[in-house]
Amino acid sequence: MLTLLSMFYYICLRRRSRSGTRGEALNSRRAVESGQRAVLPVSVEVEQYAKEVLDFSSHYGSENSMSYTMWNLAGVPNVYPSSGDFTQTAVFRTYGKWWEQCASAPLPFRRTPEGFYSQDYIELGFEEPVYPTAVEVFETYYPGAIVQILACSHNPFSQNPATDVRWEVLWSGEPTKVLTPHARQFSPKIKHINFPTNLLRLEVNSSLLDYYTELDAVILRGVKERTMLALYKIPHIDISDLSDSEEELGDAGGPFMQGDGKPQRTGNGYFDKLPYELIQLILSHLTLPDLCRLAQTCKLLHQHCCDPLQYTQLSLQPYWSRLNDASLGHLQSRCALLQRLNMSWTGNRGAFTLTGFSSFLKACGQSLVCLELSCCHFLNEARLEVISQACPDLQELNLSSCDRLHPQAFTHISKLTHLRRLVLYRTKIEQTAILSILTFCVELRHLNLGSCVRIDDYDVVASMLATRCRSLRSVDLWRCRNLTDRGLNELVSGCRMLEELDLGWCPTLQSSTGCFQQLARSLPRLRKLFLTANRTVCDSDIEELTAWCPSLQHLDILGTRLVSAASLKKLLQACPKLLLLDISFCSQIDMQVVQELSSLFPNVFIKKSFTQ
C-alpha cells in the first residue's frame, strides 16, 4: 500500500515539475517578446450581449416586423425574468413531434448520428472576441430546447474574407422537457477552446416541448487573454482527412511481423466467408465518418465501404461545420448511385466553391431524386443552374431560408419538371418565377411558400395552382399577406385532394365571405388546417369542419374570439383522429373548459395560452 502511495506521490511531483517548467519557459518567452518581466497577465472577464443576429434557420414571426422573430435575441433582455408568451422574444417555427407526422414532412435520412439532435439554429455576433468562460441563455417560455452551443474562429465583423473557418462545440446535450414552462437562465458548463470568438451558434430541438420555446437574450462571458489550457491544440479531424488510397491499405490476409521479427500469415477468420450482402447490411449501420475510417483498415473493408450501394442516401447536415470542397471530392467517387442528398446548413462562409459543388453534383446528380439545401447561403444563380442541369429526375427540392438567393435565380427551378415537393420558405422568390415554376412543374404534391414576402399577388398564384397542380396534397401559405377569399375559393375548388393547408397569419381572409366554410366542403381529405391568428373564425366554420372533414388531425385556430366550447366539443366528437387542437388566446375558452375537454378526449393535445 505504501509503495503504491509513494509511486502516486512521485508521479504527481513529476507532473507538477513538468508543468512548472513549461510555465517558466512560456513566461520567459513572453518576457523576451514583450521586453517586460515574466509575469502572467491577469485577465478580466468581459460580459456582453449579442450585438447582431447573423443567421437563423426559421422563426415564427414575419419578415417585416419584430414580433416573434430571431432579431429579438440581439441586445439586452426584453422580457426576462417574466415568463409567458411575449411578442418581444425569439421563437422558432415549429415545436413538438406532430410536424414530423404530416404528409408534407420529408422522410428521415439513414446514417444520421444518434447524437445529432439539431433541428433549428441561430448565429449571433458579439462586439469583442474573447476566450469563452460562460454562455448564458435567457429562456422565457417552455425552456429545454437548446441541444448545442458552438463557437467560431471567424470574426463576422471583419472586413477580410473568411479563411480557415473553425467551429468548436462548447456544450452539447440531449433535448429535454422542463417540468414547468417558466423562465430560466440556462448556463451549462462549457468547454475551453484555444481561440477567441465573437460568433456563437445555438442549435435547438423542440420536439419534446408542448409549445413554442421562447428566447430573450444571450450573454457571452470571456477573457481577452488566452488561458493556459488553450495553449494545447485540440486535434481537428474531418472527413477530407480520411484518405483511403490503396497504397496505405494493408492486405487483409497479408503477413504481419511477430515479436521475433518473423512474418506470420493471418486470415480473416470466418468474416470474409460471409455473403457480400450481409457485410453490406452490417456496414449500413455505421455513420459516415466511421465508414470512412473503416475503409482505411484493409482492402476487403475498403471495397465494401466504397461500394456505391452504401451511398444511395447521404446526409451531410450533421457535419456542416467540417465540410469543404475536399470533403465533396473525397465522397464523389462513392456516390454514383446517390438518390437522396441532404446538404442543409453546409457550405457557408466560403467552404464550397462553384467548381467543387458543380463537380460533385455533375458526377452524382443523375440519379438524385431528393436534394435538401436548407440555409445554404453558398447557393447563387450559377449553382441553381447546375442543379437544374445535373439533376434531371429531381423530385424533392428544399431551399428553406436560402434568403440570400437573388430572385432571378429561382427561374431555373422550372426546368425540374418532375418536382413533387418544393420548399421555398423565407426565400425572395417573386411572382414571375413562381408562376413559371407552376406552369412547368405540374406534378407538384407539396408546396411551401411560407413567408415569401416578394410575391405580389397570391390570388394569381392560387389560381395557377388550381389550374396546373390539381394533385397537390399540401400547401403552406403561412404569412402570405394578400390572399383573399377569391384566391382561396379557386384553390380549394381546383385542388380537391389537399390534405394540409396552412393559412396562418393571412390577414386578408375573412370568415364573413364564407371562404372557410367553402374550404371545409371542398376538402374531405383534410388532415391539417392552420387558421392561426384569424380573429374572424367562428362557430359556423367549426361546424362545417365537423360535418365535412372527419380525417382532421391538426387544427390551429389560435386567436379567434368567436368560437364557443360547444362547437369545439362537437368537433372533437366528429373527428376521432384529431391529435392537436390549438385554441390559445381564444377569449371564449377558459382553462376550465380546456380541462373538461382534455378529460373527455385524452388522446388530443389541447393547447391553451393566455394573454399576458
N, C-alpha and C positions, 0 to 999 in steps of 0.2 A: 504493500500500500504506500509506504514511504517512498519507495522507488518510483512509483507512478506519479506521486505528487511532485517529487523532485524533478522528474522529466517535464511535467507540465509547467512548473515554475521556470525551468531553464528555457523552454520554448517561448514562454511569454517574454522573458528577458531578451531573448534573441530578436523577437519581433519588435519589441519596443526600441531596441538598439538600432535595428534597421530603419524603422520609421523615423527615429530621431536623426539618423544620419541623412536620410533623404530630405527631411525638413531643413536641416542645416545647409545642405547643398543647394536647395531651392532658394533659401534666404540669401546665400552667398551670391548666387547667380543674379537674383533681383537687385542685390546691393550694387553689384558691378554694373548692371544695366542702367540703374537709376542714379548711381552716384551717391546713394544715401546709405545709412547704416541698415543692417539686416534686421528689419522689424516687420513682421507680418501686418498688413493693413487691417484695420478694424472696419468691417462693412456695416453700414446702417441699412436696415430693412426698409424698402420702399413699398408703399401701398398705393395702388392705382386702379381706378375703374376703367372699363373698356372705353377707348376713345372712339372707335368706329366698328360697325358691323360690316365685315368684308364679303361674306358669302354665306349662303344657307340653302338647305335643300327644299324647304317648304315653310309656309306659315298660314295661319288661319285667316289673317287679315287681307285687306285689299292692297293692291299695288299703289294706290293713290291716296292712302291715308296712313295713320299711325296706329289705329286701333288693332290690337291683337297681332301686331307684326313683329318680326325679329329685330327691327330697328329700335325697339324699346329697350333692348339689352345694353345699348350704349349709355354711358353716364351713370349717375348715382341712382339708387332705388327710387321708384315712383310709388311703390305700394308697401313694401316690407316695412314693419313687421306685420301688417294686416294680412288676413287670409281671405280667399274667396275669388270669385270670377271678376276680374278687372280688365277693362279695355287697354290699360296702360302697360300691360305685360306682353311678353313674347310667348306666342302659342303656336305649336306645330299643327299641321293639317289633320293628323289622324290620332287616334288612340284605340286601345282595345284590340282584340283578335278578330272582331267581326269583319273588318275591312278585308282580311285575307279570305273570307268566306264568300265574297261577292264573285259573280261570274266574270267581272272585268279584271279581277286580280290575276297577275301572271303566275305561272307555275314556278315553284321553287327550283333552284338550281342544285344539282348534286355536287358533292365535294365541298360544300360550304363548311368552313371550320366550325366546330362546336362552340368555340369561344368568341365567334363573331356575332354580336347581337345588334349591331348598329342599324337603325332604320332611317334616322334623320341626323343632320348635323348643323352646326353654326360655327363660323370662324370669326374671331374677334381680334382687333388690333389695339394695342396699348401704346402709350406715349413713349416709354423708355424700356429698352431691352434690359432684362435682369435675369439672374440665375434664380429660378423659382424656389421659394421656400413653402408657399402655400397657395392654393386656389380656393376661393370661396364663392359659392353659387347661391343666390337668394331665390329659393323656390317658394312661391306664394300660394299654389293650389295644386293638389294631387302630386306631391313630390315622389321621387324614386325612379324617374325615367333615365337619368344620366348613367351611361354604361362605360364611357371612356372620356378621358381628358388628355389631349395631346399638345405638345409644344413644337414650334417650328423654328429652324435656324435662320430663316429668311426674314429680313425686316420689311414689312409690307409698305412702309412709307419711304423706303429708299428709292432714289432716282435710278439706281443701277439695276440692270436686268437680273432676274433671279438665276443664280448658278449654284450647283451642288446643294440643292434644297434637301434638308434633312428633317424628318419628323421623329419625335420620341414620345412614347406613351408615358405620361406622368402617373396615371392611375387608370385602372380598368376593373370592372366588376359586372356581375350579372344584373339583369333588370329586376327591379324589386317593386313591391306594392306596400307602401307605408300604410300603417293601420288607420291613420286619420288624414284627411285632405288638407290639414292646416299647414301654415307656412313654417319653413325651417331654413337654417343656414347650413348648407352642405359643404363640408370642408374635409375631404378624405386625405389620408396621409399619402403624399406624393413622392415619387422617385427623384433623386438628384440627377441632373443632367450636366454635361460638360460644355454647354454653350449657352449664351444669354438669349433670351427670347422676348419678343413683344407681340407674338402671334399665337393665340390659343385656339384650340378647336374642341368643342363639346359635341359628343355623339350620344344620341338618346335612343331608347327603345320604350315606347309607351304601351306595349301590347298587354301588360298586366294591369293597367290602370282602368278605373271605372269612368274616367272623364279626361279631358284635355289637361296636360301638365302646363303650368304657367311659371315662367321665369322672369325675374325682375331686374337683376343686375349680377355682374361678376367682378370679383376683386382678384387681382394678381398681386401677390406679395413676393418680394425677392430682393436680392442684394446685387450690387453692381460689380463686386469683386468675386472672382472665382473661388469657390471653396476647395479645400484640399482633395475632397472626394472626386471633384470634377476633373482633376488633373489626369486621372486614369481614363484612357479612351475606352468607350464601350464598343465592342465589335458590332459591325453592321453587316448583316447578310441579306442579300436579296436574290431574287430568282435568277437574275442575269449572271450572278457569280457561280451558279451551279453548272459549271461546264461538264459535259459528258462526252468529250471526244474519245474516240476509240483507243488512242494512244495511252490514255490514263486508266483504262479499264483492264483489270486482270481477267484472265480466262478462268471461268468458274470452276472448271475441272483441272486447272493447271497446277504445277508444283508450287510448294512454298517451302521455305527454309526451316529446318528444325534447329534446336538449340546447338546441336553438334555441327551445324553447317551443311548437313546432307539434305538434298531435296527429297520431299515426300509427296507423292501424288495423292490428291484427295478428290473425291467426287461430291456430288450434291445430295447424297443420300437418296431418298425417295422423291425429293422435291421436283426434280426435272422429269420424273415419271408421271407427274400429274397431267391431266389433259390441259391443253393450251387455254381452253375456255375457262377452266376452273381457276387457273392462275390469274387470268384477266379479271375474273369476278372478285378474287381476293384483293387485287390491287385497286379495284374500283372504289374501295372504301377509304383509300388514302387521300389526304389533302394534296393540293397541287405542289407545295414545297416539298412534302415528303416523297411524292412521286419523282420529283426532280432529283432529290438526294439519293433515292434508291437506285436510280438509273446509273449512278456512279459506282455501284458496288461490283458488278460483274457483267459480262457480256450477255448472259442469259436474261438477267433482270433488265438490262439496258434495252434489250429487244422488246420485252413486254411493256416497259414503262414508256417507250416511244411509239407504241402501236397507236395509230390514229383513232382506233375504236375507243381508247381511253379518253379521247378529247372531243367527243361529239357534243358535250356540254362543257363550257368553260366559264367560270365566274371569277373575274379578276378584281371585283369590287373589294373583297376583304384585304387585298394587297395594294390598295390605291396609293399608299404613301411610298411604295418601293419600286413602282413600275416606271420604266423608261423605254426608249427605243430598243436598247439592248435586250430587255425582257421580251418584247414582242418578237425580236429576231430569234431569240432562243427558242420560243414556242412555235414559231412559224412552220417549221418542218414537220411538226407533230399534228397540225390541225387541218390536214387535208379533207377530213370528213366532218368538220365542225358544223353543227346545226344551230346551237344556241350559245350566244356570247353575251356576257354581262361585263361591260366596261364602265359602269356607273362610277362617278366620283374620280375617275382616273385621268391622268394626262395633264393636269393643271400646272400652272407656273412653269411652262416650257418643257415638261417631261417628255411629251411626244412631239416630234416634228412631222411636217406634212409627208416627208419621204418615208419615215418609219411607219406611220399609221397607214399610208397608202400601200406600201409594200406588203404589210401584214394582211390587210383586207383583200387586196387583189389575189393573194395566194390562198386565202382561207374563206373567201366570201361566197364562192359559187354555190355551196350547199346551205348557206346560212338562211334560217327562217325566222330567227328571233335575235334582235340586237337591242340591248339595254344601254343607253348612253345618258342617263340622268346626271345632271350637274357636270357635264363635260364641257368646260369652257375653252378647251383647245379646238373645239369644232368651229369651222367657218364655212363659207360657201364652197371653197375648193374641196373640203373634206366631205361635205354632204354630196357633192357631185361624184366623188369617188364611191361613196356608199351606193348611190343610185346606179352606178355602172358595174360595181363589183358584186353586188348582191341582188341579182335579178329575181330571185324567188323569195325575197324577204316578205314575211307575213306580219311581223310584230316589230314596231319601232317606238322606243321610248326616248323622248327628248325633254323630259320633265326638267324644269328650272334651268334649261340652257338659255338663260335670259340675255346672253351677250351675242347671240347669233343675229346677224343682220337680217331684216325682214325678207330681203330678196333671196336669201339662201334657201328658204322653205319651198321655193318653186320646184326644186329638184325632187322633192318627195313625190310629186305627181307621176314620176317615171316608175315608181314602185307599185305597179298596178295590181299586185297580189296582196297588198296590205289588208290585214284583218283587224289589227289592233294598232292604234296610233295615239300616243300620249304627247300632247303639246302644252301641258300645264305650265303656266308662268313663262311662256315664250312671247316673242314680239312678232308673231305671225300676223299678217294683215289680211284684209278682205280678199284681195285678188288671189293670193297664194292659197288660202283655204278653199276658195271656190274652184280653183284649178285642181287641187287635190281631190275634192269630192267629185269632180267631173270624170276623172280617170280611175280613181280607186273605189270602184263600185262594190267591191267585196267586203267593205269595212263592216266589222261586227262591234267593235268597241272604239269610241272616240272620246278623248278628254280634251276639252277646250277651256278648262277652268282657269280663271284669272288671265285670260288672253285679252288684254285691255285695248289692243290696237285694232280689233275687229270692229268696224264702224256700224254694221247693221246685222244683228243676229237673226232678225226675221228672214233676211235673204238667205243666210246660212241654213236656217231651219227648213226653209222651202226647198233648198237644194238637197238637203239630207232626205227629205220626204220623197223627192223625185228620183234621186240616183242611188240611195243607200237603203233600200227597203228591208234589208236583212239585219239591220242594226239591232244589237242586244242591249247596249248601254251607251248613254250619252251623258257626259259631265259638263254642265254649263255653269258651274259654280262661279258666282260673282260676275256673270255677264250682265252688262249694265243697260242693255236696251232691247232685250227680248220682250215682246208684247204678247197679248192673248192671240193675235193673228198668227204669229210665227209658231207659237206653241200648239195651236189647233192644227196647223198644217203638219207639224212634226208628228204628233201622235196619230193623226189620220193616215199618214203615209208609212210610218214605221210601227206597225201594229205588233211586231214581235219584241218590242222593247221590254226588258226585264229590270233595267236600272235607269233611273233618271234623277239627276242632281240639279235642282233649281234653287239651291241655297243662295240667299242674298241677291236675288234678282228683283230689284225694287220696282220694276215696271209691270210686274204681273199682279193683277187684282182679281180676287175671288168674285167680285160683283159681275165680272164679264162672263162667268160660267166656265172659264178655261180649266179650272181644276176638276170640275165635275165631268167635263168632256174628256179630260185626261183619264179619269178613272174608268169611264165607259169604254174607252178605246183600247186600253191596255190590260187585258185579262191576265196576262202572264207577269204582271208587275211584281217584283220582289223587293225592290229598294226604291224609296221615294224620299228625297230631301226637299223640304219646303222651308228650310231654315230662315228665320228672321222675316218671314212674310206675315205681317200683322193681320192680314185680312182673311186668313184661313179660318173657316167657320164650321159649325156642326153639319151643315148640308154637304160640305166637301168630305168630311169624315164618313157621313152616311153613304155617299157614293162609293168610297173606297171599301166600305163594309159590304156593299152589295155586289161589287164587280171585281174585286181584287183579293180572292181568298188565299193566294200564294204569298201575300205580303210578308216580308221578313224584317225589313228595316224601315222605320218611319221616323222622320225628324220634322217636327212642327214647332221647334223652339221659337218662342216669342209671340205666338198668336194670343190674342185676348178674347177670342170668340168661340173657343171650343170648351164644351162642358164635360164633366165627369161621366154623365150618362152616355154621351156619344162614344167616348173612349171605351167604356165598358162593352158596348155593342161591338165595337171594332175588335176588341180582344177576344170576344166570344166567336166572332165570324172568321178570324184569321188565326188558326191554330199553329201556324208555322212562325208566327211573329217572335223575333228574338230581341229586338231593340226598339224602344219607344222613347224618344227624347222629347219631353214636354217642359223643358226648362223655361223659366220666365213666362209661363202661361198663367195669366193672372187669375183665371177661374179655377185653377187646380192648386189646392193647398197640400201640405205634406200629409195630412190625414187621409186624403183621397189617394195619394200615391201609396201609402202603406196598405190601404184597403185593397187597391188593385193588385199590388205586389203579392199580397197573401192569397188572392183569388187566382192569380196567374203567375205562379212561381217560376215558370220557365222563361218569362220575359224580363229582360233587364229594362226597368223603367227609370230613366234619368230625370231628375228634377233639381235644378239650381234656382236660387232666388236672387233677386236684385239686391245689391249691397245698399 
